[in-house]
Amino acid sequence: MDYKMDYIRETYDLPFLRKGIHVIFQGKTGVVTGTHAAHLKVKLENGDKICLHPTWNIAYCIDGEIVKDFRN
């Protein structure tokens, strides 16, 4: 069980958040691969790996549809 993922889900009202969910960050797509502290580990389409705050300039997608959008 990933207690950090549970914390992020509850704290930021992201009940759909799971490893493997697709995200959009600064115009690039990626996939959530895990957590680091209270941040998300994301592997971008170009292979870069980054850590992101769950609500900073990020959109979450399920089946190609944006379900929550924190982009400016």
N, C-alpha and C positions, 0 to 999 in steps of 0.2 A: 504494500500500500504506500502511496506517495502522499505523505502528510503535508508536504509543501504545496502540492497541487490542490489538495483539499482546502488549505488555508487560502490560496489565491482564489479558488472558486467562491468561497464564502465571503471573503473580504471585498471582492470587486464585483460581486453578483454576476458570475460567469458560470452558471450551472452546467453548461454544455462543454466546458473546457476539458479536454482529454489529450493525451499524447496522440499525435497523428492529425490533429485538427489543422486545417490550412489557415494561413494568415496572410495579410498584405501589410507590408511595412515599407514606407518610402517608395512605393511603386513596384516593389519586388514581392514575389510570392515566396512562401516558405511553409515549413511544417514544424509544429511544436514537437520537440523530442524529449523534453523533460523540464526540470526546474533547477535553479541555482539560487539559494536563499529564497527571496520572495520574487524572483524574476523567472521568466520563461527562457529556456534554451530553444533556439530556433535554427533550423538548417534552411538557408535560403536556396532558391532554385539554382544559383550559380555555384553552390557547394560551400559558401561561407557559413560559418557557425557564429551566432551572436547571442547575447543575453539581452532581453528586453523587459522593461517594466510592463505589466499586463494592461495598462491603460494609456501608455504613451505612444501616440501616433500609430496605432495598430487597428486592423479590422480583422474580425474572425469570420470564417466562411464554412458553411456546411452544405455539401452537395452543390457547390457553385454559387450559393446565395449568401450574402453578407447578413450575419445574424446579430452582430454588435460592431459598431464602428466608433473608434476613438480618434480617428484622424482629424486633423484641423482643416 
